[in-house]
Amino acid sequence: MAETRHDWTVDEILTLLDRPFNDLLFEAHTLHRAHFDPNQVQVSRLLSIKTGACSEDCGYCSQSAHNDADVERERLLPVEEVLAEARKAKDEGATRFCMGAAWRNPTDKNLERVIEMVRGVREMGLETCMTLGMLTEMQARRLKESGLDYYNHNLDTSPEYYGEVITTRTYQDRLDTLAHVREAGINVCSGGILGMGESRRDRASLLQQLANLPRHPESVPINNLVPVEGTPMADAEPVDPLEFVRVVAVARIIMPTSHVRLSAGRSEMSDEMQALCFFAGANSIFYGDKLLTTANATENHDQQLFRRLGVNTLEVAQQAGDETRVA
């Protein structure tokens, strides 16, 4: 079994990305089997609890106030409405309920309502995840005290390419939030987006940043950009499907105990591409026909695909801080 490392170089990761496809997938799948049930996929449901009017200028995002995407601005949802969606998600097989708000950072007043949501969802027996933008050290501690299991804060891309995507928040801001989350004892969910015009070296550099954190993220979402009209990246060239699979495989190799999640963009992936991703080490998905404001694969289609692949989607929820293990 390969040693878990936190000292990867970009050139080492590029060498992995450059390997013959079959060799790369064989190594990734072998490591995947060493740490996980290869026929088990963790299922999460994502709900936008506050949509639009975000002050950040992320070039890919339909919710940015700087962009012209056709997204209706909404206030923070009532707690009971969020809990009703969580009950529905649990009934449909989700084991984790993720809630996202389009904020640069939450105010302390908004955090009070978010904490109510976390407590209510946990009482249902679901794992909880939040993505609310940047957090202070104190806010992270309060979320931990409320019972939050996971916090999502993506690095998006490499430090070198980051300025081409976002100018209102620095890369260090993102790393600082991840540090606050980790220090509070909350599981970290952090990944990136492919297809924003970045180079292969940028993809390697993103993976390096994630793998060289003091502790690997428990969850690593890999997003395939969904170009949205009205955003600067509406005309971005799509990533070659086999290149996307390569990135999944390398993520599995260098972060062998993390859950690697297929996130945004699955609606554009063929069944064959998703099957290759699962073989390469992906073992988590977002379930439901919508991810925040963009389309996702339909639930019926996912169920059909999992039956064809012989995949089981039930997994025991873990408490924050525990190692994530397959049931």
KELOVO-276454 format. One record per residue (C-alpha): x, y, z; residue number from 1; chain. Coordinates in pm, 1 decimal, decimal comma, padded with zeros to 6 digits. Example, Ala and Ser with C-alpha at 12.3 -4.5 7.8 and 13.67 -1.06 7.14 Angstrom:
% KELOVO-276454
xx:yy:zz:n:chain
01230,0:-00450,0:00780,0:1:A
01367,0:-00106,0:00714,0:2:A
% end
This chain:
% KELOVO-276454
xx:yy:zz:n:chain
00000,0:00000,0:00000,0:1:A
00140,1:00340,2:-00098,8:2:A
00249,8:00577,8:00174,3:3:A
00030,5:00885,4:00226,4:4:A
00235,6:01189,2:00136,6:5:A
00213,3:01566,2:00178,6:6:A
00524,9:01664,7:-00016,8:7:A
00424,8:01617,3:-00380,5:8:A
00588,7:01830,2:-00647,0:9:A
00407,9:01958,6:-00953,7:10:A
00650,6:01770,5:-01177,1:11:A
00577,3:01441,1:-00999,0:12:A
00205,0:01493,7:-01049,2:13:A
00258,2:01586,1:-01414,4:14:A
00448,5:01260,6:-01457,8:15:A
00145,0:01074,1:-01324,7:16:A
-00088,6:01264,9:-01557,5:17:A
00138,7:01178,0:-01851,0:18:A
00139,7:00801,6:-01784,6:19:A
-00018,5:00560,0:-02032,6:20:A
-00391,3:00564,7:-01960,5:21:A
-00424,5:00195,2:-01873,2:22:A
-00124,1:00203,0:-01638,7:23:A
-00258,7:00511,9:-01463,1:24:A
-00604,3:00362,9:-01412,3:25:A
-00462,4:00031,6:-01293,1:26:A
-00260,8:00200,6:-01019,3:27:A
-00550,9:00425,5:-00919,3:28:A
-00798,3:00137,7:-00905,5:29:A
-00558,5:-00080,4:-00706,2:30:A
-00520,1:00195,0:-00446,7:31:A
-00893,5:00254,4:-00446,1:32:A
-00958,8:-00111,2:-00362,1:33:A
-00702,5:-00094,7:-00082,5:34:A
-00899,5:00178,5:00096,7:35:A
-01262,2:00150,5:-00019,1:36:A
-01525,5:-00090,0:-00142,1:37:A
-01491,4:-00044,9:-00521,1:38:A
-01866,7:-00089,2:-00569,3:39:A
-01974,6:00169,1:-00312,1:40:A
-02056,9:00533,1:-00393,3:41:A
-02145,1:00790,7:-00127,6:42:A
-02444,9:01006,4:-00220,1:43:A
-02495,0:01369,1:-00117,1:44:A
-02775,4:01613,2:-00192,9:45:A
-02698,0:01983,4:-00245,2:46:A
-02945,7:02265,1:-00182,3:47:A
-02897,3:02635,6:-00247,3:48:A
-03020,2:02800,2:00073,4:49:A
-02942,3:03151,4:-00053,5:50:A
-02912,5:03218,2:-00426,2:51:A
-02755,0:03500,7:-00627,2:52:A
-02619,8:03851,0:-00556,7:53:A
-02278,3:03728,4:-00440,6:54:A
-02019,4:04006,7:-00423,4:55:A
-01739,1:03780,9:-00552,3:56:A
-01642,9:03799,8:-00921,7:57:A
-01577,5:03428,4:-00990,0:58:A
-01567,6:03401,9:-01368,5:59:A
-01751,8:03070,5:-01381,6:60:A
-02035,1:03151,9:-01142,1:61:A
-02393,3:03231,0:-01236,6:62:A
-02454,7:03371,7:-00886,6:63:A
-02197,0:03650,7:-00901,3:64:A
-02339,5:04004,1:-00895,0:65:A
-02059,9:04093,7:-01141,0:66:A
-02198,0:03856,6:-01407,2:67:A
-02509,6:03874,6:-01623,9:68:A
-02643,8:03522,6:-01582,9:69:A
-03018,7:03482,0:-01561,9:70:A
-03038,9:03382,9:-01195,5:71:A
-03311,5:03510,9:-00966,5:72:A
-03181,9:03658,2:-00642,3:73:A
-03327,2:03494,3:-00333,0:74:A
-03301,3:03556,5:00037,7:75:A
-03187,6:03291,6:00285,8:76:A
-03448,9:03015,5:00287,8:77:A
-03663,3:02959,1:00597,8:78:A
-03531,1:02685,6:00824,9:79:A
-03841,1:02467,0:00788,5:80:A
-03818,2:02477,0:00409,2:81:A
-03457,8:02357,3:00427,1:82:A
-03548,3:02078,2:00668,8:83:A
-03831,2:01964,3:00440,6:84:A
-03579,5:01931,2:00155,0:85:A
-03345,4:01737,0:00384,2:86:A
-03622,3:01489,3:00471,8:87:A
-03690,6:01439,9:00102,3:88:A
-03318,9:01385,0:00033,5:89:A
-03297,0:01121,5:00305,1:90:A
-03604,7:00943,1:00171,5:91:A
-03439,1:00932,2:-00172,6:92:A
-03118,2:00771,2:-00045,4:93:A
-02884,8:01059,7:00036,9:94:A
-02659,2:01013,8:00340,1:95:A
-02526,4:01371,1:00345,1:96:A
-02716,9:01697,8:00301,9:97:A
-02512,1:01989,6:00173,1:98:A
-02630,9:02349,6:00196,3:99:A
-02479,3:02632,2:-00004,6:100:A
-02520,8:03008,5:00028,4:101:A
-02397,5:03264,4:-00224,8:102:A
-02203,9:03480,3:00019,6:103:A
-01852,5:03617,3:00030,3:104:A
-01874,5:03531,0:00398,6:105:A
-02168,2:03484,2:00638,8:106:A
-02264,6:03750,7:00890,5:107:A
-02295,6:03638,0:01251,1:108:A
-02673,4:03698,8:01226,5:109:A
-02706,6:03472,2:00922,7:110:A
-02488,3:03214,1:01092,8:111:A
-02751,2:03177,9:01368,3:112:A
-03009,2:03059,6:01113,3:113:A
-02756,3:02835,0:00944,1:114:A
-02679,2:02671,8:01279,6:115:A
-03051,8:02596,0:01322,3:116:A
-03042,9:02420,7:00985,6:117:A
-02739,1:02213,9:01079,4:118:A
-02895,2:02099,0:01405,4:119:A
-03224,0:02010,2:01237,3:120:A
-03060,6:01809,1:00958,6:121:A
-02839,5:01619,9:01202,4:122:A
-03141,4:01523,0:01409,5:123:A
-03267,7:01336,9:01100,7:124:A
-02955,6:01118,4:01101,5:125:A
-02798,5:01281,9:00796,9:126:A
-02442,2:01407,5:00772,2:127:A
-02428,2:01784,5:00728,3:128:A
-02216,8:01997,5:00497,5:129:A
-02212,8:02373,9:00444,7:130:A
-02052,5:02604,8:00190,8:131:A
-02092,7:02967,4:00293,7:132:A
-01777,8:03137,5:00164,7:133:A
-01495,4:03251,0:00388,1:134:A
-01509,5:03182,5:00761,9:135:A
-01339,0:03338,9:01059,3:136:A
-01180,5:03118,6:01321,8:137:A
-01469,2:03190,6:01561,1:138:A
-01737,1:03112,7:01298,7:139:A
-01573,8:02778,0:01223,7:140:A
-01575,6:02692,4:01595,0:141:A
-01944,4:02782,6:01623,4:142:A
-02031,0:02560,2:01327,7:143:A
-01837,9:02276,6:01487,7:144:A
-02028,5:02325,3:01814,1:145:A
-02357,1:02308,3:01620,1:146:A
-02259,1:01962,9:01492,4:147:A
-02148,4:02045,6:01137,4:148:A
-01973,5:01744,3:00983,1:149:A
-01820,9:01891,8:00664,7:150:A
-01736,0:02234,2:00527,0:151:A
-01685,2:02285,2:00154,5:152:A
-01447,1:02553,7:00033,8:153:A
-01292,2:02482,2:-00304,6:154:A
-00953,2:02607,6:-00418,0:155:A
-01098,7:02610,0:-00772,7:156:A
-00769,7:02606,6:-00965,2:157:A
-00394,2:02649,1:-00929,3:158:A
-00237,9:02946,1:-00748,0:159:A
-00078,6:03044,2:-01079,2:160:A
-00405,9:03056,8:-01275,3:161:A
-00628,3:03179,8:-00994,7:162:A
-00608,1:03548,2:-01092,7:163:A
-00759,4:03464,9:-01432,2:164:A
-01070,1:03334,8:-01256,5:165:A
-01122,3:03546,8:-00941,9:166:A
-00992,9:03885,9:-00824,9:167:A
-01212,1:03960,5:-00520,6:168:A
-01064,8:03691,7:-00295,9:169:A
-00705,1:03572,2:-00275,4:170:A
-00580,0:03215,5:-00281,7:171:A
-00447,5:03266,6:00068,9:172:A
-00797,8:03367,1:00181,7:173:A
-00916,6:03023,7:00070,5:174:A
-00630,1:02844,1:00242,1:175:A
-00694,9:03041,3:00561,8:176:A
-01060,2:02931,6:00566,0:177:A
-00956,7:02568,8:00517,4:178:A
-00715,9:02607,0:00809,4:179:A
-00990,5:02750,5:01033,1:180:A
-01221,5:02461,9:00939,2:181:A
-00956,2:02199,3:01008,7:182:A
-00851,0:02357,9:01337,9:183:A
-01215,3:02360,4:01450,4:184:A
-01234,2:01984,3:01395,2:185:A
-01471,0:01991,0:01095,6:186:A
-01408,1:01757,4:00802,0:187:A
-01273,9:01941,1:00497,7:188:A
-01435,2:01924,3:00154,3:189:A
-01218,3:02097,9:-00105,4:190:A
-01147,0:02049,2:-00472,6:191:A
-01154,7:02238,4:-00798,2:192:A
-01300,7:02299,6:-01141,0:193:A
-01167,7:02172,4:-01472,8:194:A
-01236,8:02342,0:-01803,7:195:A
-01179,1:02709,1:-01719,8:196:A
-00897,0:02748,0:-01971,1:197:A
-00628,8:02617,8:-01737,3:198:A
-00331,0:02412,7:-01854,2:199:A
-00245,7:02057,6:-01751,3:200:A
00025,5:02205,2:-01530,6:201:A
-00241,5:02414,6:-01356,9:202:A
-00439,7:02096,9:-01290,9:203:A
-00129,0:01936,3:-01144,4:204:A
-00065,5:02243,6:-00930,1:205:A
-00424,9:02237,1:-00797,8:206:A
-00386,8:01871,3:-00702,1:207:A
-00054,3:01951,6:-00536,4:208:A
-00217,2:02220,4:-00320,8:209:A
-00484,1:01976,2:-00204,5:210:A
-00250,1:01682,5:-00144,3:211:A
00006,0:01892,7:00041,9:212:A
-00238,6:02029,2:00297,9:213:A
-00138,3:01916,6:00650,2:214:A
-00419,1:01660,4:00627,9:215:A
-00584,3:01550,5:00304,2:216:A
-00942,8:01671,6:00256,1:217:A
-01192,2:01404,5:00353,4:218:A
-01383,2:01493,0:00036,9:219:A
-01235,4:01616,1:-00292,8:220:A
-01500,6:01739,9:-00539,1:221:A
-01384,1:01752,8:-00900,4:222:A
-01611,2:01975,5:-01105,9:223:A
-01641,3:01978,2:-01483,9:224:A
-01722,2:02338,8:-01575,8:225:A
-02080,9:02399,6:-01681,0:226:A
-02054,1:02710,5:-01902,9:227:A
-02332,2:02955,9:-01819,5:228:A
-02451,6:03233,4:-02048,0:229:A
-02373,6:03573,3:-01902,2:230:A
-02050,0:03464,4:-01733,4:231:A
-01697,5:03531,6:-01867,1:232:A
-01647,1:03156,6:-01916,4:233:A
-01961,8:03094,9:-02118,1:234:A
-01755,2:02997,9:-02423,1:235:A
-01485,4:02794,8:-02247,5:236:A
-01359,8:02488,3:-02432,9:237:A
-01467,6:02164,9:-02264,1:238:A
-01207,7:01934,5:-02112,1:239:A
-01132,1:01615,9:-02302,5:240:A
-01320,8:01335,1:-02122,9:241:A
-01011,5:01115,2:-02089,8:242:A
-00818,2:01409,0:-01942,7:243:A
-01091,6:01446,8:-01680,6:244:A
-01063,3:01076,4:-01596,0:245:A
-00685,6:01117,8:-01565,9:246:A
-00731,8:01393,4:-01308,3:247:A
-00968,8:01172,2:-01107,6:248:A
-00715,9:00888,5:-01117,3:249:A
-00428,9:01108,8:-01003,0:250:A
-00642,4:01254,4:-00722,9:251:A
-00703,8:00897,5:-00604,1:252:A
-00332,6:00810,2:-00618,8:253:A
-00205,2:01112,3:-00427,8:254:A
-00499,7:01132,8:-00182,2:255:A
-00572,0:00761,7:-00137,0:256:A
-00805,3:00784,2:00164,1:257:A
-01016,4:01081,0:00048,2:258:A
-01359,1:01051,5:-00107,7:259:A
-01327,1:01181,7:-00464,5:260:A
-01656,2:01331,8:-00578,2:261:A
-01793,6:01379,9:-00927,3:262:A
-01965,3:01714,5:-00882,5:263:A
-02082,8:01975,3:-01134,3:264:A
-02094,2:01874,3:-01498,5:265:A
-02215,8:01515,9:-01464,7:266:A
-02517,3:01594,4:-01681,5:267:A
-02273,9:01641,7:-01970,4:268:A
-02084,5:01318,3:-01902,3:269:A
-02165,0:00995,4:-02083,7:270:A
-02234,9:00684,1:-01878,6:271:A
-01908,1:00541,4:-02007,3:272:A
-01711,8:00844,7:-01887,4:273:A
-01868,3:00822,4:-01541,6:274:A
-01797,4:00448,2:-01527,4:275:A
-01430,7:00515,9:-01603,9:276:A
-01425,2:00780,2:-01329,9:277:A
-01566,1:00530,8:-01077,4:278:A
-01305,7:00274,8:-01185,2:279:A
-01033,9:00541,8:-01150,0:280:A
-01131,9:00610,1:-00789,4:281:A
-01432,3:00842,8:-00779,8:282:A
-01664,2:00723,3:-00504,9:283:A
-01900,5:01008,9:-00428,8:284:A
-02161,5:01205,3:-00624,0:285:A
-02419,1:01477,5:-00582,4:286:A
-02766,6:01337,6:-00632,5:287:A
-03063,1:01532,6:-00771,5:288:A
-03145,9:01715,4:-01093,0:289:A
-02994,9:02050,0:-00985,6:290:A
-02668,6:02165,5:-00827,1:291:A
-02728,6:02513,8:-00686,7:292:A
-02825,1:02677,5:-01018,7:293:A
-02697,3:02432,5:-01283,3:294:A
-02838,6:02105,8:-01413,9:295:A
-02727,9:01770,8:-01277,5:296:A
-02788,9:01414,0:-01391,2:297:A
-03143,9:01306,1:-01309,3:298:A
-03204,7:01071,7:-01017,5:299:A
-03369,2:00805,5:-01236,1:300:A
-03072,8:00806,5:-01471,4:301:A
-02829,6:00773,1:-01180,5:302:A
-03025,3:00481,0:-01039,3:303:A
-03024,6:00308,5:-01377,3:304:A
-02650,1:00363,3:-01417,5:305:A
-02574,7:00229,3:-01069,8:306:A
-02782,5:-00081,0:-01138,4:307:A
-02594,1:-00137,7:-01463,8:308:A
-02261,8:-00100,9:-01280,5:309:A
-02363,2:-00302,8:-00973,9:310:A
-02296,1:-00003,6:-00748,5:311:A
-02437,5:00030,6:-00397,7:312:A
-02510,1:00382,3:-00273,5:313:A
-02584,2:00322,5:00094,6:314:A
-02317,1:00429,0:00340,4:315:A
-02317,4:00477,8:00715,9:316:A
-02290,8:00841,8:00824,4:317:A
-01977,8:00926,8:01022,5:318:A
-01926,0:01180,7:01298,0:319:A
-01700,7:01476,2:01219,7:320:A
-01339,3:01396,3:01294,4:321:A
-01376,7:01022,4:01242,6:322:A
-01212,3:00850,8:00949,1:323:A
-01463,6:00804,3:00670,0:324:A
-01508,9:00433,1:00617,3:325:A
-01740,3:00237,9:00393,9:326:A
-02017,4:00047,6:00567,6:327:A
% end
